[in-house]
Amino acid sequence: MSLDTVVEDIRDEARARAEQIREEADVDAEGIVSEAEADAERIREERLAAVERQIDQEREQTLSSAKLEAKQERLGARRDVLADVREGVEDAIASLDGDRRRELTEALLDATLAEFDGDADVAVYTRAEDVDLLQELVADRNAEVDGEVDCLGGVVAESDTSRVRVNNTFDSVLEAVWDDELKNLSERLFDQ
């Protein structure tokens, strides 16, 4: 064998070995790239799922906030309507006149004086516009008009001897009825 042949054989072996190393490196590189691509896909899916969870959470929070705000606005509107109704009732009571006012004031006066068991020193009060009416009504009763109170009408009475004060004004009657009937009124107004 000549030296050229030996050199050529060594070169062929070296080329074969280099080719084998290159093929193994290509296979390793493909494995590394494939693994990196799988990791990248997994990370992308995890981040996508986290973003979707965050979007769902923010959507839920926004929806809850909107529902709460709408509920508060509805309640505020209901309060406003009820306040308007109450104001209308108070205006209607304040504007009662003639026989109807006399009849209601007399009924409240009788109920009030009944609380004093015939006490001779009963002082009664009413709104300024009803003082004359109340003086007529107490003329044959054991009471005396002693001044005015800020109210829609009716009677406030007190006695020094029994230390009793009775508030039978239209305001107090309205307050009691309003408290008792507020739920029914709300149901009728707002058709719950």
TORKOLDO-278857 format. One line per 8 residues: number of its first residue (from 1); their letters; for each residue x, y, z of C-alpha. Coordinates in steps of 0.1 Angstrom, whole numbers, plus 5000, padded with zeros to 4 digits. Example, Ala and Ser with C-alpha at 12.3 -4.5 7.8 and 13.67 -1.06 7.14 Angstrom:
2
1 = AS = 5123/4955/5078  5137/4989/5071;
! end
This chain:
192
1 = MSLDTVVE = 5000/5000/5000  5013/5032/4992  5014/5062/5013  4989/5080/4991  4964/5052/4996  4968/5052/5034  4964/5090/5034  4933/5087/5012;
9 = DIRDEARA = 4919/5060/5035  4925/5082/5066  4908/5111/5048  4879/5089/5038  4875/5077/5074  4878/5113/5087  4851/5124/5062  4829/5095/5072;
17 = RAEQIREE = 4835/5103/5109  4828/5140/5103  4796/5131/5084  4785/5109/5112  4792/5136/5138  4773/5162/5117  4744/5138/5114  4744/5132/5152;
25 = ADVDAEGI = 4746/5169/5157  4717/5175/5134  4696/5149/5153  4706/5165/5186  4698/5200/5172  4664/5188/5160  4657/5174/5194  4668/5206/5212;
33 = VSEAEADA = 4647/5227/5187  4617/5204/5191  4620/5206/5229  4624/5244/5228  4593/5247/5205  4573/5225/5229  4584/5246/5259  4575/5278/5240;
41 = ERIREERL = 4541/5264/5232  4535/5253/5268  4545/5288/5281  4523/5305/5254  4493/5283/5264  4499/5290/5302  4501/5327/5296  4471/5326/5273;
49 = AAVERQID = 4451/5308/5300  4463/5333/5327  4452/5362/5304  4418/5346/5298  4414/5341/5336  4423/5377/5342  4399/5388/5315  4371/5367/5330;
57 = QEREQTLS = 4378/5380/5364  4378/5417/5352  4347/5410/5332  4330/5396/5363  4341/5425/5385  4329/5450/5359  4296/5432/5356  4292/5431/5394;
65 = SAKLEAKQ = 4300/5468/5397  4275/5476/5370  4248/5456/5386  4255/5472/5420  4255/5507/5405  4222/5499/5386  4207/5486/5419  4218/5517/5437;
73 = ERLGARRD = 4204/5539/5410  4171/5520/5412  4170/5524/5450  4178/5561/5447  4150/5566/5421  4126/5547/5444  4136/5569/5474  4130/5600/5452;
81 = VLADVREG = 4096/5587/5441  4086/5578/5477  4098/5613/5489  4077/5629/5461  4047/5608/5472  4053/5617/5508  4056/5654/5499  4023/5652/5479;
89 = VEDAIASL = 4005/5636/5508  4018/5662/5532  4007/5690/5507  3973/5674/5505  3970/5671/5543  3981/5707/5547  3956/5720/5522  3926/5702/5538;
97 = DGDRRREL = 3900/5728/5547  3864/5732/5557  3844/5704/5571  3870/5677/5564  3897/5696/5584  3872/5703/5612  3861/5667/5614  3897/5653/5615;
105 = TEALLDAT = 3909/5679/5640  3879/5672/5663  3885/5634/5661  3922/5640/5671  3912/5664/5698  3887/5639/5713  3913/5611/5712  3939/5634/5728;
113 = LAEFDGDA = 3917/5647/5756  3907/5611/5764  3943/5605/5774  3940/5630/5803  3912/5614/5823  3892/5646/5828  3922/5667/5838  3911/5703/5841;
121 = DVAVYTRA = 3945/5719/5831  3950/5706/5795  3968/5730/5772  3964/5723/5735  3984/5735/5705  3980/5734/5668  3994/5750/5636  3989/5788/5633;
129 = EDVDLLQE = 3962/5784/5606  3941/5762/5628  3941/5782/5661  3907/5797/5655  3892/5763/5646  3908/5747/5677  3894/5775/5699  3859/5767/5686;
137 = LVADRNAE = 3864/5730/5693  3877/5734/5729  3849/5758/5738  3828/5732/5756  3857/5709/5766  3881/5711/5796  3911/5724/5775  3925/5757/5765;
145 = VDGEVDCL = 3944/5767/5733  3978/5777/5746  3998/5784/5714  4010/5771/5681  4033/5742/5670  4049/5736/5636  4028/5708/5621  4004/5700/5593;
153 = GGVVAESD = 3974/5702/5616  3959/5682/5644  3966/5686/5681  3994/5685/5707  3982/5686/5743  3999/5686/5776  3990/5689/5813  4011/5701/5842;
161 = TSRVRVNN = 3992/5680/5867  3996/5647/5849  4029/5655/5832  4016/5639/5800  4022/5652/5765  4002/5637/5736  4011/5644/5700  3981/5637/5678;
169 = TFDSVLEA = 3991/5659/5649  3985/5650/5613  4022/5646/5610  4024/5619/5638  3994/5601/5622  4010/5602/5588  4044/5590/5602  4027/5560/5618;
177 = VWDDELKN = 4007/5551/5587  4037/5557/5565  4059/5534/5586  4032/5507/5586  4023/5509/5550  4057/5517/5533  4062/5481/5522  4027/5479/5506;
185 = LSERLFDQ = 4031/5513/5490  4065/5503/5475  4050/5471/5462  4021/5490/5445  4043/5517/5431  4071/5496/5419  4051/5464/5410  4075/5440/5427;
! end
